[in-house]
Amino acid sequence: MPKNASDKLEARLKAVLDGLAEARWAGENPNAGAVLAAAVELVPFDEHEAFLLSGGIPRGHKTLTSATAKLVKAGWMVKGRSGWSITDEGLRALVAFPTVEALSDALVEGTPIPESVAVPTEAPAPKPAKKAAKAPAKRAAAEVPVEAAAAEAIAAEPVPAEAVVVDVVQPHAVAIAGDFGTHLGAEADWEPNLDAVQMELDQEAGRWRRTVDLPAGTYTFKIAIDRSWDENYGAFGFAGGANHELNHDGGSVTIEYNHATKDVVFS
């Protein structure tokens, strides 16, 4: 696992490109939030990187988002409104520079991809799993990591219902402002002040919901508070974050927003 900030960032950039390659082989077009979250899951933030900046965005998240511009500049990925995707050159780069160090050096030095490297036509074969080491017959209790023991204790202990009740001051209005506004009867897309894109609050559940009927397609939107962009939430509940993405087969879909957690779910 990388130890210093620079090494961690380089590892996350490699993870971003690897993730986009996997998505391409799977025929998917992931949104920015999903791509970044997967990279951070592989190389977690340390305490410094997890510090929340103004707007509620972790310092490391902002740094990683900015650093992905290097991949775009190299011609290895594209940031589209409907999601992020890897280019043919990006696929070639993963073949030519297969390690974190090699990929990072190529980005810094502008190393061209050798002409002999062709664009892969299929996903690489998965690496064989390493044989697990045989566990010792006995293990002293003191050897169990404190974090693991705490996690097991938390998971095993039932949580009283009253312990998870959150008293949230709800906003006056919540809008699903995105590129499908006109489908909902709005005069224009991406306008959070219009009546046609407002959600309704379920007071008992503390959830904002809106059921809409949309043609098949991929849509993007954000949650806008009080009919303005001054306060808005994107993917993974980040304030001002990447757009939410809805890959829809067509027909009715319910969008639900939880102001306590800033989560969005579809049903």
Accessible surface in RSA format (square Angstrom, percent):
REM  Atomic radii and reference values for relative SASA: ProtOr
REM  Chains: A
REM  Algorithm: Lee & Richards
REM  Probe-radius: 1.40
REM  Slices: 20
REM RES _ NUM      All-atoms   Total-Side   Main-Chain    Non-polar    All polar
REM                ABS   REL    ABS   REL    ABS   REL    ABS   REL    ABS   REL
RES MET A   1   160.51  83.1  92.39  61.1  68.12 162.2  96.94  82.4  63.57  84.2
RES PRO A   2    39.17  28.5  25.55  23.3  13.62  49.5  35.86  29.6   3.31  20.6
RES LYS A   3   187.31  91.4 164.05 100.7  23.26  55.4 110.87  99.8  76.44  81.4
RES ASN A   4    80.59  55.6  73.26  70.8   7.32  17.6  42.13 101.4  38.46  37.2
RES ALA A   5    64.31  59.1  55.37  85.4   8.94  20.3  55.55  78.2   8.76  23.2
RES SER A   6    66.87  56.5  57.72  77.0   9.14  21.1  41.73  88.9  25.14  35.2
RES ASP A   7    58.87  41.2  57.69  57.4   1.18   2.8  10.23  24.1  48.64  48.5
RES LYS A   8    22.68  11.1  22.68  13.9   0.00   0.0   7.80   7.0  14.88  15.9
RES LEU A   9    33.02  18.4  33.02  23.6   0.00   0.0  33.02  23.2   0.00   0.0
RES GLU A  10    50.07  28.7  46.21  35.0   3.86   9.2  12.29  23.8  37.78  30.8
RES ALA A  11    10.41   9.6   7.15  11.0   3.25   7.4   7.15  10.1   3.25   8.6
RES ARG A  12     2.92   1.2   2.92   1.5   0.00   0.0   0.00   0.0   2.92   1.8
RES LEU A  13     6.81   3.8   6.81   4.9   0.00   0.0   6.81   4.8   0.00   0.0
RES LYS A  14    27.12  13.2  27.12  16.6   0.00   0.0   6.50   5.8  20.63  22.0
RES ALA A  15    11.85  10.9   4.04   6.2   7.81  17.8   6.51   9.2   5.33  14.1
RES VAL A  16     0.67   0.4   0.00   0.0   0.67   1.6   0.67   0.6   0.00   0.0
RES LEU A  17     0.00   0.0   0.00   0.0   0.00   0.0   0.00   0.0   0.00   0.0
RES ASP A  18    45.56  31.9  43.98  43.8   1.58   3.7  18.52  43.6  27.04  27.0
RES GLY A  19    26.83  33.1   0.00   N/A  26.83  33.1  20.99  57.6   5.84  13.1
RES LEU A  20     1.84   1.0   0.24   0.2   1.60   4.0   0.24   0.2   1.60   4.3
RES ALA A  21     8.07   7.4   8.07  12.4   0.00   0.0   8.07  11.4   0.00   0.0
RES GLU A  22   121.16  69.6 114.62  86.7   6.55  15.6  43.08  83.3  78.08  63.8
RES ALA A  23     8.62   7.9   4.87   7.5   3.75   8.5   7.84  11.0   0.78   2.1
RES ARG A  24    94.54  39.7  79.17  40.4  15.37  36.6  31.88  43.6  62.65  38.0
RES TRP A  25    78.25  31.4  44.65  21.6  33.60  78.9  44.50  23.7  33.75  54.7
RES ALA A  26    66.68  61.3  30.04  46.4  36.64  83.3  42.80  60.3  23.88  63.2
RES GLY A  27    71.98  88.8   0.00   N/A  71.98  88.8  37.06 101.7  34.92  78.2
RES GLU A  28   112.26  64.5  94.89  71.8  17.38  41.4  33.74  65.3  78.53  64.1
RES ASN A  29    62.28  42.9  52.88  51.1   9.40  22.6  30.47  73.3  31.81  30.7
RES PRO A  30    28.79  21.0  18.99  17.3   9.80  35.6  28.79  23.8   0.00   0.0
RES ASN A  31    29.10  20.1  27.26  26.3   1.84   4.4   5.33  12.8  23.78  23.0
RES ALA A  32    13.18  12.1  10.73  16.6   2.45   5.6  10.73  15.1   2.45   6.5
RES GLY A  33     3.05   3.8   0.00   N/A   3.05   3.8   2.02   5.6   1.03   2.3
RES ALA A  34    41.53  38.2  35.06  54.1   6.47  14.7  36.45  51.3   5.08  13.5
RES VAL A  35    10.27   6.8   3.98   3.6   6.29  15.1   9.04   7.9   1.23   3.3
RES LEU A  36     3.15   1.8   3.08   2.2   0.07   0.2   3.15   2.2   0.00   0.0
RES ALA A  37    36.51  33.6  24.71  38.1  11.80  26.8  31.51  44.4   5.00  13.2
RES ALA A  38    49.45  45.5  44.89  69.3   4.56  10.4  47.84  67.4   1.61   4.3
RES ALA A  39     1.20   1.1   0.12   0.2   1.07   2.4   0.54   0.8   0.66   1.7
RES VAL A  40    27.96  18.4  27.25  24.7   0.71   1.7  27.25  23.7   0.71   1.9
RES GLU A  41   141.89  81.5 118.09  89.3  23.80  56.7  48.22  93.3  93.67  76.5
RES LEU A  42   118.53  66.0 104.17  74.5  14.36  36.1 106.61  74.9  11.92  32.1
RES VAL A  43    10.60   7.0  10.60   9.6   0.00   0.0  10.60   9.2   0.00   0.0
RES PRO A  44    71.78  52.3  66.68  60.8   5.10  18.5  66.87  55.2   4.91  30.5
RES PHE A  45    43.29  21.7  19.61  12.1  23.68  61.6  19.70  11.9  23.59  67.5
RES ASP A  46    52.90  37.1  42.44  42.2  10.46  24.7  34.22  80.5  18.68  18.6
RES GLU A  47   161.83  92.9 144.05 109.0  17.78  42.3  64.45 124.7  97.39  79.5
RES HIS A  48   115.03  62.9 105.60  73.4   9.43  24.1  76.07  78.4  38.96  45.3
RES GLU A  49    13.09   7.5  13.09   9.9   0.00   0.0   7.37  14.3   5.71   4.7
RES ALA A  50    47.11  43.3  37.91  58.5   9.20  20.9  38.07  53.6   9.04  23.9
RES PHE A  51   118.20  59.1 110.02  68.1   8.18  21.3 118.20  71.7   0.00   0.0
RES LEU A  52   106.52  59.3  92.23  66.0  14.29  35.9  92.23  64.8  14.29  38.4
RES LEU A  53    49.54  27.6  41.14  29.4   8.39  21.1  45.02  31.6   4.52  12.2
RES SER A  54   115.61  97.7  82.36 109.9  33.25  76.6  60.69 129.2  54.91  76.9
RES GLY A  55    45.39  56.0   0.00   N/A  45.39  56.0  31.60  86.7  13.78  30.9
RES GLY A  56    36.68  45.2   0.00   N/A  36.68  45.2  23.20  63.7  13.48  30.2
RES ILE A  57    35.00  19.9  35.00  26.1   0.00   0.0  35.00  25.2   0.00   0.0
RES PRO A  58    15.17  11.1  15.17  13.8   0.00   0.0  15.17  12.5   0.00   0.0
RES ARG A  59    69.62  29.2  69.38  35.4   0.24   0.6  23.28  31.8  46.34  28.1
RES GLY A  60     3.20   4.0   0.00   N/A   3.20   4.0   2.59   7.1   0.61   1.4
RES HIS A  61    20.03  10.9  20.02  13.9   0.01   0.0  16.53  17.0   3.50   4.1
RES LYS A  62   123.71  60.4 121.14  74.3   2.57   6.1  69.76  62.8  53.96  57.5
RES THR A  63    64.30  45.7  58.09  58.9   6.21  14.8  44.29  59.5  20.00  30.2
RES LEU A  64     0.15   0.1   0.15   0.1   0.00   0.0   0.15   0.1   0.00   0.0
RES THR A  65    48.08  34.2  46.81  47.5   1.27   3.0  46.40  62.3   1.68   2.5
RES SER A  66    74.26  62.8  56.59  75.5  17.68  40.7  42.25  90.0  32.01  44.8
RES ALA A  67     8.02   7.4   2.85   4.4   5.17  11.8   7.87  11.1   0.15   0.4
RES THR A  68     0.00   0.0   0.00   0.0   0.00   0.0   0.00   0.0   0.00   0.0
RES ALA A  69    54.70  50.3  51.13  78.9   3.57   8.1  52.38  73.8   2.32   6.1
RES LYS A  70   103.46  50.5  98.25  60.3   5.21  12.4  63.88  57.5  39.58  42.2
RES LEU A  71     0.00   0.0   0.00   0.0   0.00   0.0   0.00   0.0   0.00   0.0
RES VAL A  72    59.87  39.4  50.69  45.9   9.17  22.1  50.69  44.0   9.17  24.9
RES LYS A  73   189.57  92.5 155.92  95.7  33.66  80.1 107.77  97.0  81.80  87.1
RES ALA A  74    43.04  39.6  11.65  18.0  31.39  71.4  24.14  34.0  18.90  50.1
RES GLY A  75    33.19  40.9   0.00   N/A  33.19  40.9  29.54  81.1   3.64   8.2
RES TRP A  76    12.01   4.8  12.01   5.8   0.00   0.0   6.05   3.2   5.96   9.7
RES MET A  77     2.68   1.4   0.00   0.0   2.68   6.4   0.00   0.0   2.68   3.5
RES VAL A  78    75.93  50.0  74.79  67.7   1.15   2.8  75.87  65.9   0.06   0.2
RES LYS A  79    81.03  39.5  51.57  31.6  29.46  70.1  36.96  33.3  44.07  46.9
RES GLY A  80    34.46  42.5   0.00   N/A  34.46  42.5  25.06  68.8   9.40  21.1
RES ARG A  81   152.33  64.0 126.65  64.6  25.68  61.1  68.22  93.2  84.11  51.0
RES SER A  82    50.84  43.0  48.85  65.2   2.00   4.6  26.77  57.0  24.07  33.7
RES GLY A  83     7.19   8.9   0.00   N/A   7.19   8.9   3.39   9.3   3.80   8.5
RES TRP A  84    16.07   6.4  16.00   7.7   0.08   0.2   6.82   3.6   9.25  15.0
RES SER A  85    46.52  39.3  43.74  58.4   2.78   6.4  27.64  58.9  18.88  26.5
RES ILE A  86     6.97   4.0   0.00   0.0   6.97  16.8   0.00   0.0   6.97  18.9
RES THR A  87    32.36  23.0  27.18  27.6   5.18  12.4  32.36  43.5   0.00   0.0
RES ASP A  88    66.90  46.9  62.77  62.5   4.13   9.8  16.48  38.8  50.42  50.3
RES GLU A  89    71.78  41.2  71.48  54.1   0.30   0.7  36.07  69.8  35.71  29.2
RES GLY A  90     0.00   0.0   0.00   N/A   0.00   0.0   0.00   0.0   0.00   0.0
RES LEU A  91     4.54   2.5   3.60   2.6   0.94   2.4   3.71   2.6   0.83   2.2
RES ARG A  92    29.17  12.2  29.17  14.9   0.00   0.0   5.35   7.3  23.82  14.4
RES ALA A  93     0.00   0.0   0.00   0.0   0.00   0.0   0.00   0.0   0.00   0.0
RES LEU A  94    27.28  15.2  19.27  13.8   8.01  20.1  19.47  13.7   7.82  21.0
RES VAL A  95    82.88  54.5  63.95  57.9  18.93  45.6  69.58  60.5  13.30  36.1
RES ALA A  96    26.58  24.4   0.74   1.1  25.84  58.8   6.53   9.2  20.05  53.1
RES PHE A  97    18.94   9.5  18.94  11.7   0.00   0.0  18.94  11.5   0.00   0.0
RES PRO A  98    82.56  60.2  66.93  61.0  15.64  56.8  68.13  56.3  14.43  89.7
RES THR A  99    69.07  49.1  64.67  65.6   4.40  10.5  63.46  85.2   5.61   8.5
RES VAL A 100    43.63  28.7  40.87  37.0   2.76   6.7  40.90  35.5   2.73   7.4
RES GLU A 101   116.61  67.0 114.46  86.6   2.15   5.1  62.66 121.2  53.96  44.1
RES ALA A 102    33.80  31.1  24.43  37.7   9.37  21.3  31.53  44.4   2.28   6.0
RES LEU A 103     2.63   1.5   2.63   1.9   0.00   0.0   2.63   1.8   0.00   0.0
RES SER A 104    12.12  10.2   8.50  11.3   3.61   8.3   6.00  12.8   6.12   8.6
RES ASP A 105    76.83  53.8  76.44  76.1   0.39   0.9  13.43  31.6  63.40  63.2
RES ALA A 106     3.62   3.3   0.75   1.2   2.87   6.5   1.28   1.8   2.35   6.2
RES LEU A 107    34.23  19.1   9.61   6.9  24.62  61.9  12.70   8.9  21.53  57.9
RES VAL A 108   117.68  77.4  84.82  76.8  32.86  79.2  91.81  79.8  25.88  70.2
RES GLU A 109   129.62  74.4  93.26  70.6  36.37  86.6  39.10  75.6  90.52  73.9
RES GLY A 110    58.06  71.6   0.00   N/A  58.06  71.6  35.95  98.7  22.11  49.5
RES THR A 111    53.99  38.4  43.80  44.4  10.19  24.3  39.14  52.6  14.85  22.4
RES PRO A 112   108.89  79.4  95.14  86.7  13.74  50.0 105.12  86.8   3.76  23.4
RES ILE A 113    21.08  12.0   6.23   4.6  14.85  35.8   6.23   4.5  14.85  40.3
RES PRO A 114    66.83  48.7  55.05  50.2  11.78  42.8  66.83  55.2   0.00   0.0
RES GLU A 115   174.20 100.0 145.46 110.0  28.74  68.4  61.05 118.1 113.15  92.4
RES SER A 116   106.27  89.8  66.33  88.5  39.94  92.0  58.03 123.6  48.23  67.6
RES VAL A 117    23.68  15.6  17.60  15.9   6.08  14.6  21.88  19.0   1.80   4.9
RES ALA A 118    77.90  71.6  60.94  94.0  16.96  38.6  69.12  97.3   8.78  23.3
RES VAL A 119    54.97  36.2  43.96  39.8  11.01  26.5  43.96  38.2  11.01  29.9
RES PRO A 120    33.87  24.7  17.40  15.9  16.47  59.9  29.34  24.2   4.52  28.1
RES THR A 121   129.64  92.2  96.29  97.6  33.35  79.5  76.00 102.1  53.64  81.1
RES GLU A 122   130.99  75.2 123.70  93.6   7.28  17.3  39.88  77.1  91.10  74.4
RES ALA A 123    51.62  47.5  35.06  54.1  16.56  37.7  35.06  49.4  16.56  43.9
RES PRO A 124   110.90  80.8  88.67  80.8  22.23  80.8 100.02  82.6  10.87  67.6
RES ALA A 125    89.69  82.5  62.83  97.0  26.87  61.1  67.79  95.5  21.90  58.0
RES PRO A 126   124.18  90.5 100.79  91.9  23.39  85.0 111.34  91.9  12.84  79.8
RES LYS A 127   190.66  93.0 166.64 102.2  24.02  57.2 111.32 100.2  79.33  84.5
RES PRO A 128   124.37  90.6 101.55  92.6  22.81  82.9 113.06  93.3  11.31  70.3
RES ALA A 129   101.47  93.3  65.06 100.4  36.40  82.8  74.32 104.7  27.15  71.9
RES LYS A 130   197.51  96.4 170.63 104.7  26.89  64.0 119.56 107.6  77.95  83.0
RES LYS A 131   200.61  97.9 166.67 102.3  33.94  80.8 117.39 105.7  83.23  88.7
RES ALA A 132    90.40  83.1  64.21  99.1  26.19  59.6  73.24 103.1  17.16  45.5
RES ALA A 133    98.63  90.7  66.04 101.9  32.60  74.1  75.97 107.0  22.67  60.0
RES LYS A 134   199.23  97.2 165.80 101.7  33.43  79.6 116.43 104.8  82.80  88.2
RES ALA A 135    77.91  71.6  58.83  90.8  19.08  43.4  62.96  88.7  14.95  39.6
RES PRO A 136    98.37  71.7  74.72  68.1  23.65  86.0  86.74  71.6  11.63  72.3
RES ALA A 137   110.85 101.9  62.55  96.5  48.30 109.9  74.32 104.7  36.53  96.8
RES LYS A 138   185.86  90.7 165.09 101.3  20.77  49.4 113.09 101.8  72.77  77.5
RES ARG A 139   139.87  58.7 107.69  54.9  32.18  76.6  38.88  53.1 100.99  61.2
RES ALA A 140    59.18  54.4  42.69  65.9  16.49  37.5  54.12  76.2   5.06  13.4
RES ALA A 141    91.83  84.4  69.33 107.0  22.50  51.2  74.40 104.8  17.44  46.2
RES ALA A 142   101.76  93.6  61.43  94.8  40.33  91.8  74.50 104.9  27.27  72.2
RES GLU A 143   103.57  59.5  84.10  63.6  19.47  46.4  38.42  74.3  65.15  53.2
RES VAL A 144    54.37  35.8  44.56  40.3   9.81  23.6  44.56  38.7   9.80  26.6
RES PRO A 145    69.11  50.4  57.86  52.7  11.25  40.9  69.11  57.1   0.00   0.0
RES VAL A 146   119.96  78.9 115.18 104.3   4.78  11.5 117.33 101.9   2.63   7.1
RES GLU A 147   134.26  77.1 125.61  95.0   8.65  20.6  72.02 139.3  62.24  50.8
RES ALA A 148    40.32  37.1  31.16  48.1   9.16  20.8  39.06  55.0   1.26   3.3
RES ALA A 149    45.24  41.6  39.51  61.0   5.73  13.0  40.78  57.4   4.46  11.8
RES ALA A 150    46.24  42.5  38.77  59.8   7.47  17.0  45.75  64.4   0.49   1.3
RES ALA A 151    58.43  53.7  49.16  75.9   9.27  21.1  54.51  76.8   3.92  10.4
RES GLU A 152   116.25  66.7 109.76  83.0   6.50  15.5  45.90  88.8  70.35  57.4
RES ALA A 153    59.03  54.3  48.02  74.1  11.01  25.1  56.99  80.3   2.05   5.4
RES ILE A 154   125.80  71.6 119.53  89.1   6.26  15.1 121.60  87.6   4.20  11.4
RES ALA A 155    90.47  83.2  50.63  78.1  39.84  90.6  62.10  87.5  28.37  75.1
RES ALA A 156    84.33  77.5  50.77  78.4  33.55  76.3  61.79  87.0  22.53  59.7
RES GLU A 157   116.82  67.1 109.14  82.6   7.68  18.3  34.46  66.7  82.36  67.2
RES PRO A 158   116.29  84.8  98.94  90.2  17.35  63.1 110.57  91.3   5.72  35.5
RES VAL A 159    93.32  61.4  65.90  59.7  27.42  66.1  66.78  58.0  26.54  72.0
RES PRO A 160    74.15  54.0  61.13  55.7  13.02  47.3  73.69  60.8   0.46   2.9
RES ALA A 161    78.72  72.4  66.39 102.5  12.32  28.0  71.81 101.1   6.90  18.3
RES GLU A 162   134.20  77.0 116.01  87.8  18.19  43.3  64.91 125.6  69.29  56.6
RES ALA A 163    67.11  61.7  28.54  44.0  38.57  87.7  39.07  55.0  28.04  74.3
RES VAL A 164    98.43  64.8  78.94  71.5  19.49  47.0  84.56  73.5  13.88  37.6
RES VAL A 165   115.96  76.3  89.71  81.2  26.25  63.2  94.64  82.2  21.31  57.8
RES VAL A 166   101.93  67.1  76.10  68.9  25.83  62.2  78.80  68.5  23.13  62.7
RES ASP A 167   145.92 102.2 112.57 112.0  33.35  78.9  41.27  97.1 104.64 104.4
RES VAL A 168    40.81  26.9  20.50  18.6  20.31  48.9  23.20  20.2  17.61  47.8
RES VAL A 169   137.38  90.4 120.91 109.5  16.47  39.7 125.62 109.1  11.76  31.9
RES GLN A 170    49.57  27.7  29.57  21.6  20.01  47.6  21.92  46.7  27.65  21.0
RES PRO A 171    18.81  13.7   2.67   2.4  16.14  58.7  12.27  10.1   6.54  40.6
RES HIS A 172   174.59  95.4 144.46 100.4  30.12  77.1  97.13 100.1  77.46  90.1
RES ALA A 173    15.35  14.1  13.64  21.1   1.71   3.9  15.35  21.6   0.00   0.0
RES VAL A 174     0.29   0.2   0.00   0.0   0.29   0.7   0.00   0.0   0.29   0.8
RES ALA A 175     0.00   0.0   0.00   0.0   0.00   0.0   0.00   0.0   0.00   0.0
RES ILE A 176     0.00   0.0   0.00   0.0   0.00   0.0   0.00   0.0   0.00   0.0
RES ALA A 177     0.33   0.3   0.00   0.0   0.33   0.8   0.33   0.5   0.00   0.0
RES GLY A 178     0.25   0.3   0.00   N/A   0.25   0.3   0.00   0.0   0.25   0.6
RES ASP A 179    44.47  31.2  33.38  33.2  11.09  26.2  18.08  42.6  26.39  26.3
RES PHE A 180     0.00   0.0   0.00   0.0   0.00   0.0   0.00   0.0   0.00   0.0
RES GLY A 181     0.41   0.5   0.00   N/A   0.41   0.5   0.41   1.1   0.00   0.0
RES THR A 182    70.49  50.1  53.15  53.9  17.34  41.3  38.23  51.3  32.27  48.8
RES HIS A 183    96.48  52.7  64.06  44.5  32.43  83.0  36.95  38.1  59.53  69.3
RES LEU A 184    27.70  15.4   4.96   3.5  22.74  57.2  11.72   8.2  15.98  43.0
RES GLY A 185    60.36  74.4   0.00   N/A  60.36  74.4  33.72  92.5  26.64  59.7
RES ALA A 186     8.05   7.4   0.00   0.0   8.05  18.3   0.26   0.4   7.79  20.6
RES GLU A 187   146.96  84.4 112.19  84.9  34.77  82.8  71.04 137.4  75.92  62.0
RES ALA A 188    40.90  37.6  37.62  58.1   3.28   7.5  40.39  56.9   0.51   1.3
RES ASP A 189    49.16  34.4  36.26  36.1  12.90  30.5   9.20  21.6  39.96  39.9
RES TRP A 190    45.48  18.3  39.48  19.1   6.00  14.1  39.14  20.9   6.34  10.3
RES GLU A 191    72.92  41.9  71.90  54.4   1.02   2.4   8.87  17.2  64.05  52.3
RES PRO A 192     5.75   4.2   5.75   5.2   0.00   0.0   5.75   4.7   0.00   0.0
RES ASN A 193    76.62  52.8  68.20  65.9   8.41  20.3  22.03  53.0  54.59  52.8
RES LEU A 194    34.76  19.4  33.32  23.8   1.44   3.6  34.76  24.4   0.00   0.0
RES ASP A 195   111.73  78.3  94.88  94.4  16.85  39.8  37.49  88.2  74.24  74.0
RES ALA A 196    26.34  24.2  13.81  21.3  12.53  28.5  24.61  34.7   1.73   4.6
RES VAL A 197     2.39   1.6   2.39   2.2   0.00   0.0   2.39   2.1   0.00   0.0
RES GLN A 198    23.44  13.1  18.24  13.3   5.21  12.4  18.24  38.8   5.21   3.9
RES MET A 199    10.36   5.4   0.00   0.0  10.36  24.7   0.00   0.0  10.36  13.7
RES GLU A 200   134.74  77.4 129.40  97.9   5.35  12.7  46.58  90.1  88.16  72.0
RES LEU A 201    43.32  24.1  17.35  12.4  25.97  65.3  17.86  12.5  25.46  68.5
RES ASP A 202    52.06  36.5  43.18  43.0   8.88  21.0  18.32  43.1  33.73  33.6
RES GLN A 203   146.40  81.9 123.28  90.1  23.12  55.0  54.53 116.1  91.87  69.7
RES GLU A 204   175.29 100.6 137.47 104.0  37.82  90.1  60.90 117.8 114.40  93.4
RES ALA A 205    44.03  40.5  23.46  36.2  20.56  46.8  33.35  47.0  10.68  28.3
RES GLY A 206    18.01  22.2   0.00   N/A  18.01  22.2  15.91  43.7   2.10   4.7
RES ARG A 207    76.11  32.0  76.11  38.8   0.00   0.0   2.75   3.8  73.36  44.5
RES TRP A 208    13.03   5.2  13.03   6.3   0.00   0.0  13.03   6.9   0.00   0.0
RES ARG A 209    79.03  33.2  76.36  38.9   2.67   6.4  33.77  46.1  45.27  27.4
RES ARG A 210    55.74  23.4  51.86  26.4   3.88   9.2  16.80  23.0  38.94  23.6
RES THR A 211    80.69  57.4  58.14  58.9  22.55  53.7  40.71  54.7  39.98  60.4
RES VAL A 212     6.84   4.5   0.40   0.4   6.44  15.5   6.84   5.9   0.00   0.0
RES ASP A 213   103.84  72.7  87.82  87.4  16.02  37.9  35.01  82.4  68.83  68.6
RES LEU A 214     0.79   0.4   0.00   0.0   0.79   2.0   0.16   0.1   0.63   1.7
RES PRO A 215    70.80  51.6  58.95  53.7  11.85  43.1  70.14  57.9   0.66   4.1
RES ALA A 216    69.62  64.0  44.01  67.9  25.61  58.3  44.23  62.3  25.39  67.3
RES GLY A 217    31.54  38.9   0.00   N/A  31.54  38.9  29.83  81.9   1.71   3.8
RES THR A 218    63.18  44.9  38.38  38.9  24.80  59.1  14.39  19.3  48.80  73.8
RES TYR A 219    17.90   8.4  17.90  10.2   0.00   0.0  13.56  10.2   4.34   5.3
RES THR A 220     3.19   2.3   3.19   3.2   0.00   0.0   3.19   4.3   0.00   0.0
RES PHE A 221     0.00   0.0   0.00   0.0   0.00   0.0   0.00   0.0   0.00   0.0
RES LYS A 222    36.18  17.6  36.18  22.2   0.00   0.0   8.02   7.2  28.16  30.0
RES ILE A 223     0.15   0.1   0.15   0.1   0.00   0.0   0.15   0.1   0.00   0.0
RES ALA A 224     0.00   0.0   0.00   0.0   0.00   0.0   0.00   0.0   0.00   0.0
RES ILE A 225     6.04   3.4   3.89   2.9   2.15   5.2   3.89   2.8   2.15   5.8
RES ASP A 226    64.27  45.0  48.79  48.6  15.48  36.6  24.83  58.4  39.44  39.3
RES ARG A 227    96.93  40.7  86.13  43.9  10.80  25.7  37.78  51.6  59.15  35.9
RES SER A 228    33.76  28.5  29.85  39.8   3.91   9.0  25.88  55.1   7.88  11.0
RES TRP A 229    94.62  38.0  83.55  40.4  11.07  26.0  71.91  38.3  22.71  36.8
RES ASP A 230   141.55  99.2 102.26 101.8  39.29  92.9  36.93  86.9 104.63 104.3
RES GLU A 231    69.96  40.2  65.93  49.9   4.02   9.6  31.50  60.9  38.45  31.4
RES ASN A 232    21.95  15.1  19.40  18.7   2.56   6.2   0.00   0.0  21.95  21.2
RES TYR A 233    23.69  11.1  23.69  13.5   0.00   0.0   7.72   5.8  15.97  19.7
RES GLY A 234     0.00   0.0   0.00   N/A   0.00   0.0   0.00   0.0   0.00   0.0
RES ALA A 235     5.21   4.8   4.09   6.3   1.13   2.6   4.66   6.6   0.55   1.5
RES PHE A 236   118.14  59.1  82.12  50.9  36.01  93.7  92.08  55.8  26.05  74.6
RES GLY A 237    14.44  17.8   0.00   N/A  14.44  17.8   2.25   6.2  12.20  27.3
RES PHE A 238    39.93  20.0  39.17  24.3   0.76   2.0  39.93  24.2   0.00   0.0
RES ALA A 239    25.27  23.2  20.94  32.3   4.33   9.9  21.35  30.1   3.92  10.4
RES GLY A 240    43.96  54.2   0.00   N/A  43.96  54.2  19.07  52.3  24.90  55.8
RES GLY A 241     8.36  10.3   0.00   N/A   8.36  10.3   7.05  19.3   1.32   3.0
RES ALA A 242    31.77  29.2  14.13  21.8  17.64  40.1  26.12  36.8   5.65  15.0
RES ASN A 243    37.82  26.1  32.62  31.5   5.19  12.5   6.21  14.9  31.61  30.6
RES HIS A 244    17.04   9.3  16.41  11.4   0.63   1.6   5.55   5.7  11.50  13.4
RES GLU A 245    20.60  11.8   5.25   4.0  15.35  36.5   1.84   3.6  18.76  15.3
RES LEU A 246     8.94   5.0   8.58   6.1   0.36   0.9   8.94   6.3   0.00   0.0
RES ASN A 247   106.36  73.3  78.10  75.5  28.27  68.1  33.42  80.4  72.94  70.5
RES HIS A 248    24.29  13.3  14.61  10.2   9.68  24.8   8.21   8.5  16.08  18.7
RES ASP A 249   142.93 100.1 115.56 115.0  27.37  64.7  36.68  86.3 106.25 106.0
RES GLY A 250    32.66  40.3   0.00   N/A  32.66  40.3  10.29  28.2  22.37  50.1
RES GLY A 251    30.01  37.0   0.00   N/A  30.01  37.0  24.77  68.0   5.24  11.7
RES SER A 252    79.12  66.9  49.22  65.7  29.89  68.9  36.90  78.6  42.22  59.1
RES VAL A 253    12.07   7.9  10.30   9.3   1.76   4.2  12.07  10.5   0.00   0.0
RES THR A 254    28.76  20.5  28.35  28.7   0.40   1.0  11.26  15.1  17.49  26.4
RES ILE A 255     0.00   0.0   0.00   0.0   0.00   0.0   0.00   0.0   0.00   0.0
RES GLU A 256    35.80  20.6  35.44  26.8   0.36   0.9   3.33   6.4  32.47  26.5
RES TYR A 257     0.00   0.0   0.00   0.0   0.00   0.0   0.00   0.0   0.00   0.0
RES ASN A 258    19.96  13.8  19.59  18.9   0.37   0.9   5.24  12.6  14.72  14.2
RES HIS A 259    19.57  10.7  18.97  13.2   0.59   1.5   2.18   2.2  17.38  20.2
RES ALA A 260    42.03  38.6  12.54  19.4  29.48  67.1  16.21  22.8  25.81  68.4
RES THR A 261    74.13  52.7  52.07  52.8  22.05  52.6  58.67  78.8  15.45  23.4
RES LYS A 262    44.78  21.8  44.52  27.3   0.26   0.6  17.07  15.4  27.71  29.5
RES ASP A 263    73.60  51.6  69.43  69.1   4.17   9.9  18.73  44.1  54.87  54.7
RES VAL A 264    26.16  17.2   1.22   1.1  24.95  60.1   1.24   1.1  24.92  67.6
RES VAL A 265    78.52  51.7  74.96  67.9   3.57   8.6  78.35  68.1   0.17   0.5
RES PHE A 266    79.22  39.6  51.49  31.9  27.74  72.2  51.60  31.3  27.62  79.1
RES SER A 267   103.86  87.8  58.57  78.2  45.28 104.3  82.50 175.7  21.36  29.9
END  Absolute sums over single chains surface
CHAIN  1 A    15995.8      12400.3       3595.6       9680.4       6315.4
END  Absolute sums over all chains
TOTAL         15995.8      12400.3       3595.6       9680.4       6315.4
